[in-house]
Amino acid sequence: MGFLHDMLRRLPWPLLVLGGMLIVYAMLLKVYLVPTTGGTDQNGYHVSARMFNLNGVFYQKTADDLQFVGSMWVVNERGEYYPKYPPLYPLLAAGMNRLMGPGGGFYATLWGAILAAAGMYVLARRFVGEWYGVLGAGLVMLCPVFTALGITRNSHTPSVALLVWGMAAVIYGATARRRLCQWLLPFAGGALIAYTTGIRYTDFLMIFVPAAFAVLFTRGARRWRVLAALAAGAAVPFCVLALFLWQAYGAPWRTGYSLTDESSSFELRFVWDNLLIYLPEFFMLVVGPVGLAALPGWRWRWRRAVFWAVWILPTFLLYLTYYWAPDGESTGAMRFLMPLMPAVFLLALLGLRRLLRLLPDRRLAASALALLIAVQGIWGVTRITRLCEGKAANDLQYLVLLESMKNHIPDGAAVIASGGLLNEADFERRWRLYPSYLLTPWGIRNTVERSLGVQAAGLQKERALALKEKLGSLNSGKLQEYLRGFFEELAAAGHPVYFVGRGSEVNQFRRSFHRWFELEAAGTVAGERPAYLLRPVKRDASRYQEAEKRHKPVPMPVWEIVRLGAKRPKALTSAGTEQELREERREILDRLNRDNDPELARDLARLEAIRDESQEMRRQIQQQKRAAEARRRAAEKRKAEAAKKAAQARRKDEAKPQK
């Protein structure tokens, strides 16, 4: 028994506990991560990575002026479309695509979250010891925003992982006894931390954190060795990034943001509004109960205060002035503050350790710590599932839709769809994509106005102006005529045209083109998804709700795939069109009411009547708006004419000779 006791005591229990936690954390992330692109921002990262895998470059070129390119891409003077983001995260994702196959880069955020948690243990161990280091890793795993970002396929978790491991390397190197470690570890740390600038430009502020540590906590020749090694390591990714920017945008200090208005979207007038979002959400969605309880216990020391201020304040103050800070307890605003998370957790651990040491009884301290961990765990799990369930459900729908498109749409086809779907389909690089807003004048106008407005959103302004010049002046009839010719050219070039959309979108497409082209139904995408993956987050207010209702699968939105067929020898007349629509209507009604149920027939007729009445009401509202606008313009014209006449009268009076 003594031998067994000694063997158990010698086991590295902190590492074993950490390993078990990391396995559970990886399983949690794997449940929620769906391997799709994931959104507009992610399109910029992962399509760029895909281009690097296929062509060895981070840019793409279009076959024509209307082809879809994501909103996060900018075009340079050579007609090369680059994502406005830095290239080192796409490079990382491209490497994972190469190792794991296409789509492997989607898991970069999962591995970033896991490695950040492991790195937090290594870093915190240096500050507060092994078991508190395990607790620090647990705080990272239970951070709702960070875990949600681990399944979002964007740049934040890899950046934090590199930062944490880089800081650990610098701090261990700065305190090492061997001179070789004093050179190699800070060199590696500087390279890792500088690499984050190639993932997120604003992370260049992080390179000052290890420099501050070296200046404040090392002395003599050791200080200069650490600083020199840190600078040498940081120079490697900085030089790579500068060369990329020089090649892509013409100068090493110019970024993709220089081709947009977003680089000038940091203004002091946003500080107060952003502060009202950042402070509450940072403690509610990032830090949690442990941080709230432990941060006040931190002991003031001026060197430490300067070090933590260098880590926390620059990034926090910078994003207080940023124009984009969505409210609503999501990852939208808090993702910008992720580089601050390790520092705040380290401060919380330091304060917690000091507070527990002040307690007179070890059992009381253990009980208090256990209670805090339990509360933090409940808070973290409930918030994590609330953020991740909806994201996974949305991604799952796109995954099913993409698989159906692969089965029904041939490679090389021209696909028209909404921007959200095209962001996902763009990664496949098998179709020529076109956004559905091109089909209507108001869709083009809204896109142009949003892009040219005050808010730095939508397309790059150069792209928006090109769209406005090409199609912005066309009315509905001229636009339809142009698109008919364009679709004929695509089909003649071997790119059959397909439209993918929901019911109302497909109906609008049919109405626009069925008089001139044969339209064929190529497929329907429908099905069900699980109501939840781990926990139902939308519960009924009553606790007596039947369990089976909570577990009942949720039907997914129905999407249709329509193929634009051969051009008709002669366009259908209005009478022919009406007859065709009536036949289609009768077929649909017969399919819905196969048994001729009179009650169902009455309800269907009422639905059609409601539709007609709604359309008539909309027409009347539009007429009233147009009439009001006409009256307003007439009044302004009369007012201007009256002012003009009054000015002319004054000039005549002034021109009369004085008697």
C-alpha positions as CSV (number, residue, x, y, z in Angstrom):
1,M,0.0,0.0,0.0
2,G,2.9,2.3,0.8
3,F,4.3,1.7,-2.7
4,L,0.9,2.4,-4.3
5,H,0.5,5.5,-2.2
6,D,4.0,6.8,-3.3
7,M,3.3,6.0,-6.9
8,L,0.0,7.9,-6.9
9,R,1.7,10.9,-5.2
10,R,4.3,11.0,-7.9
11,L,1.8,11.1,-10.7
12,P,1.5,14.5,-12.5
13,W,-2.0,15.1,-11.3
14,P,-2.3,18.7,-12.6
15,L,-1.4,17.5,-16.1
16,L,-3.7,14.5,-15.9
17,V,-6.6,16.7,-14.9
18,L,-5.7,19.2,-17.6
19,G,-5.6,16.5,-20.2
20,G,-9.0,15.2,-19.2
21,M,-10.4,18.8,-19.3
22,L,-9.0,19.3,-22.8
23,I,-10.5,16.1,-24.1
24,V,-14.0,17.1,-22.8
25,Y,-13.5,20.6,-24.2
26,A,-12.5,19.2,-27.6
27,M,-15.6,17.0,-27.6
28,L,-17.8,19.9,-26.8
29,L,-16.4,22.0,-29.7
30,K,-16.7,19.1,-32.1
31,V,-20.4,18.7,-31.3
32,Y,-21.1,22.3,-32.3
33,L,-18.6,22.8,-35.1
34,V,-20.2,22.4,-38.6
35,P,-17.7,22.4,-41.4
36,T,-19.0,25.2,-43.6
37,T,-17.5,28.6,-44.3
38,G,-19.7,30.3,-41.7
39,G,-20.4,33.9,-42.8
40,T,-19.2,37.0,-44.6
41,D,-16.0,37.5,-42.6
42,Q,-15.1,33.8,-42.8
43,N,-15.6,33.9,-46.6
44,G,-12.6,36.3,-46.8
45,Y,-10.4,34.0,-44.7
46,H,-11.3,30.6,-46.0
47,V,-11.8,31.4,-49.7
48,S,-8.4,33.1,-49.7
49,A,-7.0,29.9,-48.1
50,R,-8.7,27.8,-50.8
51,M,-7.2,30.0,-53.5
52,F,-3.7,29.5,-52.0
53,N,-4.3,25.7,-52.1
54,L,-5.4,25.8,-55.7
55,N,-3.3,28.5,-57.3
56,G,-0.6,29.5,-54.8
57,V,-1.9,33.0,-54.4
58,F,-4.3,34.7,-51.9
59,Y,-6.2,36.7,-54.5
60,Q,-8.9,35.8,-57.1
61,K,-9.9,37.3,-60.4
62,T,-13.4,37.4,-61.9
63,A,-14.6,36.3,-65.3
64,D,-16.9,39.3,-65.7
65,D,-17.9,42.4,-63.8
66,L,-21.0,40.9,-62.2
67,Q,-19.5,37.8,-60.7
68,F,-19.9,37.4,-56.9
69,V,-16.9,38.3,-54.7
70,G,-17.5,38.5,-51.0
71,S,-18.1,41.8,-49.3
72,M,-14.8,41.5,-47.3
73,W,-12.7,41.5,-50.5
74,V,-11.1,44.6,-52.1
75,V,-9.8,45.0,-55.6
76,N,-6.4,46.6,-56.4
77,E,-5.4,48.4,-59.5
78,R,-4.4,45.1,-61.2
79,G,-8.0,43.7,-60.9
80,E,-6.9,41.3,-58.2
81,Y,-9.4,40.7,-55.4
82,Y,-7.8,40.3,-51.9
83,P,-9.5,39.9,-48.6
84,K,-9.0,43.1,-46.6
85,Y,-7.7,41.0,-43.7
86,P,-4.0,40.0,-43.3
87,P,-2.9,36.8,-44.9
88,L,-1.4,34.7,-42.1
89,Y,-4.6,33.2,-40.9
90,P,-5.5,32.1,-44.5
91,L,-2.0,30.7,-44.7
92,L,-2.7,28.7,-41.5
93,A,-6.0,27.5,-42.8
94,A,-4.4,26.5,-46.1
95,G,-1.9,24.4,-44.3
96,M,-4.7,22.6,-42.5
97,N,-6.5,22.1,-45.8
98,R,-3.4,20.5,-47.2
99,L,-3.0,18.2,-44.2
100,M,-6.7,17.3,-43.7
101,G,-8.2,17.9,-47.1
102,P,-10.5,20.7,-48.4
103,G,-12.3,22.1,-45.3
104,G,-9.6,21.2,-42.9
105,G,-9.0,24.9,-42.3
106,F,-12.5,25.1,-40.8
107,Y,-11.0,23.4,-37.7
108,A,-8.3,26.0,-37.1
109,T,-10.5,27.8,-34.6
110,L,-11.3,24.5,-32.8
111,W,-7.6,23.8,-32.4
112,G,-6.9,27.4,-31.6
113,A,-9.4,27.2,-28.7
114,I,-7.8,24.0,-27.4
115,L,-4.3,25.3,-27.7
116,A,-5.2,28.6,-26.0
117,A,-6.6,26.7,-23.0
118,A,-3.5,24.5,-22.8
119,G,-1.3,27.6,-23.2
120,M,-3.2,29.4,-20.4
121,Y,-2.1,26.6,-18.1
122,V,1.5,27.0,-19.0
123,L,1.4,30.8,-18.7
124,A,-0.6,30.8,-15.4
125,R,1.6,28.1,-13.9
126,R,4.4,30.7,-14.0
127,F,2.3,33.3,-12.1
128,V,0.3,31.3,-9.6
129,G,1.4,27.6,-9.6
130,E,0.2,24.4,-11.2
131,W,-3.3,23.9,-9.7
132,Y,-4.2,27.5,-10.3
133,G,-2.9,27.1,-13.8
134,V,-5.4,24.2,-14.3
135,L,-8.1,26.6,-13.0
136,G,-6.9,29.2,-15.5
137,A,-7.3,26.7,-18.4
138,G,-10.8,25.9,-17.1
139,L,-11.7,29.6,-17.1
140,V,-10.7,29.8,-20.8
141,M,-12.8,26.7,-21.6
142,L,-15.8,28.1,-19.7
143,C,-15.6,31.5,-21.4
144,P,-18.8,31.7,-23.5
145,V,-17.5,34.1,-26.1
146,F,-14.2,32.4,-26.6
147,T,-15.8,28.9,-26.9
148,A,-18.4,30.2,-29.3
149,L,-15.6,31.7,-31.4
150,G,-14.0,28.3,-31.4
151,I,-16.8,27.0,-33.7
152,T,-17.1,30.2,-35.7
153,R,-14.2,29.6,-38.2
154,N,-12.8,33.1,-37.9
155,S,-9.5,34.4,-36.7
156,H,-9.8,35.0,-33.0
157,T,-9.0,31.8,-31.2
158,P,-5.8,31.1,-33.3
159,S,-4.7,34.6,-32.5
160,V,-5.2,34.2,-28.8
161,A,-3.5,30.8,-28.8
162,L,-0.4,32.3,-30.5
163,L,-0.4,35.2,-28.0
164,V,-0.7,33.0,-24.9
165,W,2.1,30.6,-26.0
166,G,4.2,33.5,-27.1
167,M,3.9,35.2,-23.8
168,A,4.7,32.0,-22.0
169,A,7.8,31.5,-24.1
170,V,9.0,35.1,-23.4
171,I,8.4,34.9,-19.7
172,Y,10.0,31.5,-19.2
173,G,12.9,32.7,-21.3
174,A,13.3,35.9,-19.4
175,T,13.5,34.0,-16.1
176,A,15.7,31.1,-17.4
177,R,19.1,30.5,-16.0
178,R,20.7,29.2,-19.2
179,R,21.8,31.9,-21.6
180,L,20.7,29.8,-24.7
181,C,17.1,29.8,-23.3
182,Q,17.3,33.5,-22.8
183,W,17.9,33.8,-26.5
184,L,15.8,31.0,-28.0
185,L,12.6,31.3,-26.0
186,P,12.1,35.1,-26.4
187,F,12.9,34.7,-30.1
188,A,10.2,32.1,-30.5
189,G,7.8,34.1,-28.3
190,G,8.4,37.2,-30.4
191,A,7.7,35.3,-33.6
192,L,4.5,33.8,-32.3
193,I,3.2,37.2,-31.0
194,A,4.1,39.0,-34.1
195,Y,2.4,36.3,-36.2
196,T,-0.9,37.5,-34.6
197,T,-0.5,40.8,-36.4
198,G,-0.7,38.8,-39.6
199,I,-4.0,37.4,-38.3
200,R,-5.5,40.6,-37.0
201,Y,-3.8,43.9,-37.7
202,T,-4.8,45.5,-34.3
203,D,-2.9,42.7,-32.5
204,F,0.3,44.6,-33.3
205,L,-0.3,46.2,-29.9
206,M,0.4,42.8,-28.3
207,I,4.1,43.0,-29.1
208,F,4.5,45.7,-26.5
209,V,3.4,43.3,-23.8
210,P,6.5,41.0,-23.7
211,A,8.7,44.1,-24.3
212,A,7.1,45.7,-21.2
213,F,7.7,42.5,-19.2
214,A,11.4,42.5,-20.2
215,V,11.9,46.2,-19.3
216,L,10.0,46.0,-16.0
217,F,11.1,42.6,-14.6
218,T,14.6,41.9,-15.9
219,R,17.9,43.7,-15.4
220,G,21.3,44.3,-16.9
221,A,22.5,42.2,-19.8
222,R,19.6,39.7,-19.5
223,R,17.2,42.5,-20.3
224,W,19.0,43.4,-23.5
225,R,19.3,39.8,-24.5
226,V,15.6,39.2,-24.1
227,L,14.7,42.4,-25.9
228,A,17.1,41.7,-28.8
229,A,15.8,38.1,-29.2
230,L,12.2,39.3,-29.0
231,A,12.8,41.9,-31.7
232,A,14.6,39.4,-33.9
233,G,11.8,36.9,-33.6
234,A,9.1,39.5,-34.3
235,A,11.0,40.7,-37.3
236,V,10.3,37.5,-39.2
237,P,6.5,37.6,-39.5
238,F,6.6,41.4,-39.7
239,C,8.9,41.2,-42.7
240,V,6.7,38.5,-44.3
241,L,3.6,40.7,-43.8
242,A,5.3,43.8,-45.1
243,L,6.4,41.9,-48.3
244,F,2.8,40.7,-48.8
245,L,1.4,44.2,-48.4
246,W,3.9,45.6,-50.8
247,Q,3.0,43.1,-53.4
248,A,-0.7,43.3,-52.9
249,Y,-1.3,47.1,-52.3
250,G,1.9,48.8,-53.4
251,A,3.5,49.7,-50.0
252,P,4.5,47.8,-46.9
253,W,2.3,50.1,-44.7
254,R,-0.8,49.9,-46.8
255,T,-3.4,47.3,-45.9
256,G,-6.7,46.1,-47.5
257,Y,-8.4,48.5,-45.2
258,S,-6.7,51.4,-47.0
259,L,-9.0,50.6,-50.0
260,T,-12.1,51.0,-47.8
261,D,-13.3,53.7,-45.4
262,E,-13.0,51.3,-42.4
263,S,-9.5,52.4,-41.5
264,S,-11.0,55.8,-40.6
265,S,-13.8,54.4,-38.6
266,F,-12.2,54.9,-35.2
267,E,-13.7,58.1,-33.7
268,L,-13.9,59.5,-30.2
269,R,-17.6,60.1,-30.5
270,F,-18.2,56.3,-30.2
271,V,-16.5,55.9,-26.8
272,W,-19.5,56.3,-24.5
273,D,-21.9,54.1,-26.5
274,N,-19.3,51.4,-26.8
275,L,-18.4,51.6,-23.1
276,L,-22.0,50.9,-22.2
277,I,-21.7,47.7,-24.3
278,Y,-18.2,46.6,-23.5
279,L,-18.1,46.8,-19.7
280,P,-21.3,44.8,-18.9
281,E,-20.8,42.3,-21.7
282,F,-17.2,41.7,-20.9
283,F,-18.0,40.6,-17.3
284,M,-21.3,38.8,-18.3
285,L,-19.9,36.9,-21.4
286,V,-16.1,36.7,-20.9
287,V,-15.0,36.9,-17.2
288,G,-17.9,35.5,-15.2
289,P,-18.4,35.0,-11.5
290,V,-14.8,34.1,-10.6
291,G,-13.5,37.3,-12.2
292,L,-16.1,39.4,-10.4
293,A,-15.2,37.8,-7.1
294,A,-11.5,37.7,-7.4
295,L,-10.4,40.8,-9.3
296,P,-10.8,43.1,-6.3
297,G,-8.3,40.9,-4.4
298,W,-5.4,41.9,-6.6
299,R,-2.6,43.5,-4.8
300,W,-1.2,46.8,-6.1
301,R,2.4,47.0,-7.2
302,W,3.5,49.8,-9.6
303,R,5.6,47.6,-11.9
304,R,2.8,45.0,-12.1
305,A,0.2,47.8,-12.7
306,V,2.2,49.2,-15.6
307,F,2.6,45.7,-17.1
308,W,-1.1,44.9,-16.9
309,A,-2.0,48.4,-18.2
310,V,0.2,47.8,-21.3
311,W,-1.6,44.6,-21.9
312,I,-5.1,45.7,-21.4
313,L,-5.6,49.4,-22.0
314,P,-4.3,50.0,-25.6
315,T,-6.6,47.4,-27.2
316,F,-9.5,48.3,-25.0
317,L,-9.2,52.0,-25.6
318,L,-8.7,51.5,-29.4
319,Y,-12.0,49.5,-29.7
320,L,-13.9,52.0,-27.6
321,T,-13.5,54.3,-30.6
322,Y,-14.5,51.7,-33.2
323,Y,-17.7,52.1,-35.2
324,W,-18.8,48.5,-35.1
325,A,-20.0,47.2,-31.7
326,P,-23.3,45.3,-32.0
327,D,-25.4,45.0,-28.8
328,G,-27.2,41.9,-27.8
329,E,-25.0,39.7,-25.7
330,S,-23.2,37.9,-28.6
331,T,-19.7,37.4,-29.9
332,G,-20.2,40.5,-32.1
333,A,-18.4,43.1,-29.9
334,M,-16.6,40.9,-27.4
335,R,-14.5,39.1,-30.0
336,F,-12.4,42.3,-30.4
337,L,-11.4,42.1,-26.7
338,M,-10.2,38.5,-26.8
339,P,-6.5,39.5,-26.5
340,L,-7.4,40.9,-23.1
341,M,-8.9,37.7,-21.8
342,P,-5.6,36.0,-20.7
343,A,-4.6,39.1,-18.8
344,V,-7.9,39.5,-17.0
345,F,-7.9,35.8,-16.1
346,L,-4.4,36.0,-14.7
347,L,-5.4,39.0,-12.6
348,A,-8.4,37.1,-11.4
349,L,-6.3,34.1,-10.4
350,L,-3.8,36.3,-8.5
351,G,-6.7,38.0,-6.7
352,L,-8.4,34.7,-6.0
353,R,-5.2,33.1,-4.5
354,R,-4.7,36.1,-2.3
355,L,-8.3,36.1,-1.0
356,L,-8.2,32.4,-0.3
357,R,-5.0,32.7,1.7
358,L,-6.7,35.3,3.9
359,L,-9.3,32.8,5.0
360,P,-8.4,31.4,8.5
361,D,-9.3,27.8,7.7
362,R,-8.1,25.6,4.7
363,R,-11.5,23.8,4.6
364,L,-13.3,27.1,4.4
365,A,-11.0,28.1,1.6
366,A,-11.6,24.8,-0.2
367,S,-15.3,25.2,0.2
368,A,-15.3,28.7,-1.1
369,L,-13.2,27.7,-4.1
370,A,-15.5,24.7,-4.9
371,L,-18.5,27.0,-4.7
372,L,-16.9,29.5,-7.1
373,I,-16.0,26.8,-9.5
374,A,-19.5,25.3,-9.5
375,V,-21.1,28.7,-10.1
376,Q,-18.6,29.5,-12.9
377,G,-19.3,26.1,-14.4
378,I,-23.0,26.6,-14.4
379,W,-22.7,30.1,-15.8
380,G,-20.3,29.0,-18.5
381,V,-22.1,25.9,-19.7
382,T,-25.5,27.7,-19.9
383,R,-24.0,30.7,-21.8
384,I,-21.9,28.5,-24.1
385,T,-24.9,26.4,-25.2
386,R,-27.0,29.5,-25.6
387,L,-24.5,31.0,-28.0
388,C,-23.5,27.7,-29.8
389,E,-26.9,26.1,-30.4
390,G,-28.2,28.8,-32.8
391,K,-24.9,29.0,-34.6
392,A,-24.7,25.2,-35.2
393,A,-28.4,25.1,-36.3
394,N,-27.8,27.8,-38.9
395,D,-24.6,26.2,-40.2
396,L,-26.2,22.8,-40.4
397,Q,-28.9,24.2,-42.8
398,Y,-26.2,25.6,-45.1
399,L,-24.3,22.3,-45.0
400,V,-27.4,20.4,-46.1
401,L,-28.1,22.9,-48.8
402,L,-24.5,22.8,-50.1
403,E,-24.6,19.0,-50.3
404,S,-27.8,19.2,-52.3
405,M,-26.4,21.8,-54.7
406,K,-23.4,19.5,-55.4
407,N,-25.9,16.7,-56.3
408,H,-28.2,18.9,-58.5
409,I,-25.9,21.6,-60.1
410,P,-23.1,20.6,-62.4
411,D,-19.6,22.0,-62.1
412,G,-19.1,25.1,-64.1
413,A,-22.7,26.2,-63.9
414,A,-23.7,29.8,-63.1
415,V,-25.5,30.0,-59.8
416,I,-27.6,32.9,-58.7
417,A,-28.5,33.1,-55.0
418,S,-28.5,35.3,-51.9
419,G,-25.2,36.6,-50.5
420,G,-25.5,34.4,-47.4
421,L,-25.6,31.2,-49.5
422,L,-22.9,32.4,-51.9
423,N,-20.5,33.1,-49.0
424,E,-20.7,29.3,-48.3
425,A,-20.7,28.1,-51.9
426,D,-17.7,30.3,-52.8
427,F,-15.3,28.0,-50.9
428,E,-16.2,25.1,-53.3
429,R,-14.7,26.9,-56.3
430,R,-16.8,24.8,-58.6
431,W,-19.5,27.2,-59.8
432,R,-19.6,30.8,-61.2
433,L,-21.6,32.7,-58.6
434,Y,-23.8,35.8,-59.0
435,P,-25.7,37.6,-56.2
436,S,-29.5,37.7,-56.4
437,Y,-29.6,41.5,-55.8
438,L,-28.6,41.9,-59.5
439,L,-32.1,40.8,-60.5
440,T,-33.9,44.0,-59.4
441,P,-33.2,47.7,-59.6
442,W,-34.0,48.2,-55.9
443,G,-31.6,45.4,-54.9
444,I,-28.8,47.1,-56.9
445,R,-29.7,50.5,-55.5
446,N,-29.8,49.3,-51.9
447,T,-26.4,47.6,-52.3
448,V,-24.8,50.7,-53.8
449,E,-26.4,53.1,-51.2
450,R,-25.3,50.9,-48.3
451,S,-21.8,50.7,-49.7
452,L,-21.4,54.4,-50.5
453,G,-23.1,55.6,-47.3
454,V,-21.5,57.0,-44.1
455,Q,-21.3,53.5,-42.5
456,A,-18.3,51.5,-43.7
457,A,-20.3,48.5,-44.8
458,G,-21.2,46.6,-47.9
459,L,-18.9,46.5,-51.0
460,Q,-15.7,48.4,-51.4
461,K,-16.6,51.8,-52.7
462,E,-14.7,51.3,-55.9
463,R,-16.7,48.1,-56.5
464,A,-20.0,49.8,-55.7
465,L,-19.3,52.7,-58.1
466,A,-18.5,50.2,-60.8
467,L,-21.8,48.4,-60.2
468,K,-23.7,51.7,-60.2
469,E,-22.1,52.8,-63.5
470,K,-22.9,49.5,-65.1
471,L,-26.5,48.8,-63.9
472,G,-27.5,51.5,-61.6
473,S,-29.3,53.6,-64.2
474,L,-31.4,50.8,-65.6
475,N,-35.1,50.5,-64.9
476,S,-36.8,47.2,-64.4
477,G,-37.5,46.6,-68.1
478,K,-34.0,47.6,-69.3
479,L,-32.4,45.5,-66.5
480,Q,-34.4,42.4,-67.4
481,E,-33.5,42.9,-71.0
482,Y,-29.8,43.1,-70.1
483,L,-29.9,40.1,-67.8
484,R,-31.7,38.0,-70.5
485,G,-28.8,38.7,-72.9
486,F,-26.3,38.1,-70.2
487,F,-27.8,34.7,-69.3
488,E,-27.8,33.7,-73.0
489,E,-24.1,34.5,-73.2
490,L,-23.4,32.4,-70.1
491,A,-25.3,29.4,-71.4
492,A,-23.6,29.7,-74.8
493,A,-20.2,29.7,-73.0
494,G,-21.1,26.4,-71.3
495,H,-22.3,27.8,-68.0
496,P,-26.0,26.8,-67.6
497,V,-27.8,29.2,-65.3
498,Y,-29.4,28.0,-62.0
499,F,-31.3,29.9,-59.4
500,V,-31.3,28.8,-55.7
501,G,-33.7,30.4,-53.3
502,R,-36.7,30.1,-51.0
503,G,-40.3,30.1,-52.2
504,S,-41.0,33.8,-52.6
505,E,-37.5,34.3,-54.2
506,V,-38.1,31.5,-56.7
507,N,-41.5,32.8,-57.6
508,Q,-40.1,36.2,-58.3
509,F,-37.4,34.7,-60.5
510,R,-40.0,32.7,-62.4
511,R,-42.2,35.8,-63.0
512,S,-39.2,37.7,-64.3
513,F,-37.9,35.1,-66.8
514,H,-40.5,32.5,-67.6
515,R,-41.9,34.4,-70.6
516,W,-38.5,34.2,-72.4
517,F,-37.0,31.0,-71.1
518,E,-38.1,27.5,-70.3
519,L,-37.8,27.0,-66.5
520,E,-37.1,23.6,-65.0
521,A,-37.3,22.5,-61.4
522,A,-33.9,21.0,-60.7
523,G,-34.5,20.0,-57.1
524,T,-36.0,20.9,-53.7
525,V,-34.1,21.0,-50.5
526,A,-36.1,20.2,-47.4
527,G,-35.8,18.2,-44.2
528,E,-35.6,18.4,-40.5
529,R,-32.8,19.1,-38.0
530,P,-32.5,18.2,-34.3
531,A,-34.3,20.6,-32.0
532,Y,-31.0,21.0,-30.1
533,L,-27.6,19.3,-29.9
534,L,-26.9,19.4,-26.1
535,R,-29.4,21.6,-24.4
536,P,-32.7,23.3,-25.5
537,V,-32.2,27.0,-25.1
538,K,-35.6,28.2,-26.0
539,R,-37.8,26.8,-23.2
540,D,-41.4,27.4,-22.6
541,A,-42.2,29.7,-19.7
542,S,-44.2,26.8,-18.1
543,R,-42.2,24.0,-16.5
544,Y,-45.1,21.6,-17.4
545,Q,-44.3,21.7,-21.1
546,E,-44.3,18.2,-22.5
547,A,-40.8,16.9,-23.0
548,E,-41.6,15.5,-26.5
549,K,-42.3,19.0,-27.7
550,R,-38.9,20.1,-26.7
551,H,-37.3,17.2,-28.5
552,K,-39.4,17.3,-31.6
553,P,-37.2,17.9,-34.8
554,V,-37.4,21.3,-36.3
555,P,-38.3,21.6,-40.1
556,M,-35.6,23.4,-42.1
557,P,-36.6,26.2,-44.5
558,V,-37.5,24.8,-48.0
559,W,-35.1,25.8,-50.8
560,E,-35.7,25.3,-54.5
561,I,-33.3,24.9,-57.3
562,V,-34.5,26.1,-60.7
563,R,-32.7,25.7,-64.0
564,L,-33.0,28.4,-66.7
565,G,-33.5,26.3,-69.8
566,A,-33.5,27.1,-73.5
567,K,-34.8,30.4,-74.8
568,R,-38.3,30.2,-76.2
569,P,-38.6,30.8,-79.9
570,K,-41.1,33.5,-79.2
571,A,-41.8,35.2,-75.9
572,L,-45.1,34.3,-74.3
573,T,-47.8,36.8,-74.5
574,S,-49.6,38.1,-71.5
575,A,-52.5,35.8,-72.2
576,G,-50.2,32.8,-72.6
577,T,-48.4,33.7,-69.4
578,E,-51.6,34.0,-67.5
579,Q,-52.8,30.7,-68.8
580,E,-49.5,29.0,-67.8
581,L,-49.7,30.5,-64.3
582,R,-53.3,29.3,-63.9
583,E,-52.4,25.8,-64.9
584,E,-49.5,25.8,-62.4
585,R,-51.8,27.2,-59.7
586,R,-54.3,24.4,-60.4
587,E,-51.6,21.7,-60.2
588,I,-50.4,23.1,-56.8
589,L,-53.9,23.2,-55.4
590,D,-54.6,19.7,-56.6
591,R,-51.4,18.4,-55.0
592,L,-52.2,20.1,-51.7
593,N,-55.8,18.9,-51.6
594,R,-55.8,15.5,-53.2
595,D,-59.0,14.4,-51.4
596,N,-61.0,17.5,-52.3
597,D,-61.6,18.4,-48.7
598,P,-64.0,21.3,-48.8
599,E,-62.7,22.9,-45.6
600,L,-59.1,22.8,-46.9
601,A,-60.3,24.1,-50.2
602,R,-62.0,27.0,-48.4
603,D,-58.9,27.8,-46.4
604,L,-56.7,27.7,-49.5
605,A,-59.1,30.1,-51.3
606,R,-59.0,32.4,-48.3
607,L,-55.2,32.4,-48.3
608,E,-55.2,33.5,-51.9
609,A,-57.8,36.2,-51.1
610,I,-55.6,37.4,-48.2
611,R,-52.6,37.5,-50.6
612,D,-54.6,39.5,-53.1
613,E,-55.9,41.9,-50.5
614,S,-52.4,42.4,-49.0
615,Q,-51.0,43.1,-52.5
616,E,-53.7,45.6,-53.1
617,M,-53.0,47.3,-49.8
618,R,-49.3,47.5,-50.6
619,R,-50.2,49.0,-54.0
620,Q,-52.4,51.6,-52.3
621,I,-49.7,52.4,-49.7
622,Q,-47.1,52.8,-52.5
623,Q,-49.4,55.1,-54.4
624,Q,-50.0,57.2,-51.3
625,K,-46.3,57.4,-50.7
626,R,-45.7,58.4,-54.4
627,A,-48.5,61.0,-54.2
628,A,-47.1,62.4,-50.9
629,E,-43.6,62.6,-52.4
630,A,-45.0,64.3,-55.5
631,R,-46.8,66.9,-53.3
632,R,-43.6,67.4,-51.2
633,R,-41.6,68.0,-54.4
634,A,-44.3,70.4,-55.8
635,A,-44.3,72.3,-52.5
636,E,-40.5,72.6,-52.5
637,K,-40.6,73.7,-56.1
638,R,-43.2,76.4,-55.3
639,K,-41.2,77.5,-52.3
640,A,-38.1,77.7,-54.4
641,E,-39.9,79.7,-57.1
642,A,-41.3,82.0,-54.5
643,A,-37.8,82.5,-53.0
644,K,-36.4,83.1,-56.5
645,K,-39.1,85.7,-57.2
646,A,-38.5,87.4,-53.9
647,A,-34.8,87.5,-54.6
648,Q,-35.4,89.0,-58.0
649,A,-37.7,91.6,-56.5
650,R,-35.0,92.6,-53.9
651,R,-32.4,92.9,-56.6
652,K,-34.7,95.2,-58.6
653,D,-35.4,97.3,-55.6
654,E,-31.7,97.6,-54.9
655,A,-31.0,98.4,-58.5
656,K,-33.4,101.4,-58.5
657,P,-31.5,104.8,-58.3
658,Q,-31.8,106.5,-54.9
659,K,-33.8,109.7,-55.0
